[in-house]
C-alpha cells in the first residue's frame, strides 16, 4: 500500500490510503477526507466539513484513530424464524394431510433477506379392493434479495463486492458515521481521495440481486391389483418452476465498469418443466417353500423443457427507478459476460427397465437388473444406451 502526504500550514500531515499509515494512538488530527477529496462534487456536497460551512475555505479536522472495526459495525446478527401448521384426517378408505409453512431469514449481511412459503396436500384413497390412488402436491414461493457478494479484487471489481469493500476499509475510517451518499445526486462517497471505492453502506442500499421463484410439484399414482401376485402401477409426475432474476444497480457507484457506474438493470425470466411417467408391472411367484422369484418390468417417459429470456439495460436516467424504459440502451446480451440471455432446451427420454430377484430360503439371493434409454440430446445412432 502507499502512504500519502498532504501539506497544511507548511507542515506535513499523514492522510490514509487503504490500510497503511502511522500509529493511530497519537492523537493526530488531519483535514477531513471529504473536504480534501480530489473530486469537486464530493468536496462541494458537504459544507458541514468546512469551517463555518464555507466550501473551499478551511477543512474541519478529522481525528486519525482506530475507529470501530468495520466488520463488527457493518454486519449484523442473522435471524431465522419458521412457522408451520399441519392438518391430517380421513376415514377407513381415505386419508389426507395438508400443511403450510413460512420461513423468514435475515442474513448477517445488511440487505440479505429470504422469505419462503410452502403449501402441501396429500390424498390416499382405496377406491375399491383392487384400485387405489395416491396423490400429493407442493407449492413453494421463494423471494430472495441480496447485495452483490461476488469475487472482489480490492477496488477494481466490475461489480463492487460488499464483503471486499468492508474488509478493504482501514480502521482509521469511521464507517459507522461517515456519510455514504452524495446529497446532491445520491452517488456513493467514501474516504479515498479519488472516491474510487464504493461505500459498503451505499452498496447494500442501492445495489440488489433478487430472485423470485414459484415452484409446483405433483406426483400421482394409480395402483391396480390383478391378484395377490400381480399388480400394475401408473405414476405421473410434474415438476415446474418459474423464476425472475433481477440485477438492480443504481448509477453512482465507484467502479471503472461503465455499465455498473452508469446504472444497470437486468431481468431474466426462466421457465422449467419436467413431465415424468412410469408404467410398472410387479409379479411374484413362490415355486416352493424355499424358492421364490419377484420381477419388475417398467417403462418410463420423461420430457424436460427449459427456456429463458433476458433484457439488460444500461444508462439509468432517473435514480432509483428500475424500468427498462428508464435506461438509455437495452440488449438481450449481458454486459458482463457478453453472452445472450435468450435460450431454450427441450429433451425427451424414453426408457425400459427390469429387475428380477431369485430368492432361496431368504438366505441366498440372485439379483439381475437392466435398463435401456433413448434420449434426444445426442445423434440418432447414439441415442440408445443400455
C-alpha positions, 0 to 999 in steps of 0.5 A: 500500500502507499502512504500519502502526504498532504501539506497544511500550514507548511507542515506535513500531515499523514492522510490514509490510503487503504490500510497503511499509515502511522500509529493511530494512538497519537492523537493526530488530527488531519483535514477531513477526507471529504473536504480534501477529496480530489473530486469537486462534487464530493468536496462541494456536497458537504459544507458541514466539513468546512469551517463555518460551512464555507466550501473551499475555505478551511477543512474541519479536522478529522481525528486519525484513530482506530475507529470501530472495526468495520466488520463488527459495525457493518454486519449484523446478527442473522435471524431465522424464524419458521412457522408451520401448521399441519392438518391430517384426517380421513376415514377407513378408505381415505386419508389426507394431510395438508400443511403450510409453512413460512420461513423468514431469514435475515442474513448477517449481511445488511440487505440479505433477506429470504422469505419462503412459503410452502403449501402441501396436500396429500390424498390416499384413497382405496377406491375399491379392493383392487384400485387405489390412488395416491396423490400429493402436491407442493407449492413453494414461493421463494423471494430472495434479495441480496447485495452483490457478494461476488469475487472482489479484487480490492477496488477494481471489481466490475461489480463492487463486492460488499464483503471486499469493500468492508474488509478493504476499509482501514480502521482509521475510517469511521464507517459507522458515521461517515456519510455514504451518499452524495446529497446532491445526486445520491452517488456513493462517497467514501474516504479515498481521495479519488472516491474510487471505492464504493461505500459498503453502506451505499452498496447494500442500499442501492445495489440488489440481486433478487430472485423470485421463484414459484415452484409446483410439484405433483406426483400421482399414482394409480395402483391396480391389483390383478391378484395377490401376485400381480399388480400394475402401477401408473405414476405421473409426475410434474415438476415446474418452476418459474423464476425472475432474476433481477440485477438492480444497480443504481448509477453512482457507484465507484467502479471503472465498469461503465455499465455498473457506474452508469446504472444497470438493470437486468431481468431474466425470466426462466421457465422449467418443466419436467413431465415424468411417467412410469408404467410398472408391472410387479409379479411374484411367484413362490415355486416352493417353500424355499424358492421364490422369484419377484420381477419388475418390468417398467417403462418410463417417459420423461420430457424436460423443457427449459427456456429463458429470456433476458433484457439488460439495460444500461444508462439509468436516467432517473435514480432509483427507478428500475424500468427498462424504459428508464435506461438509455440502451437495452440488449438481450446480451449481458454486459458482463459476460457478453453472452445472450440471455435468450435460450431454450432446451427441450429433451425427451427420454424414453426408457425400459427397465427390469429387475428380477430377484431369485430368492432361496430360503431368504438366505441366498439371493440372485439379483439381475437388473437392466435398463435401456434409454433413448434420449434426444440430446445426442445423434440418432445412432447414439441415442440408445444406451443400455 
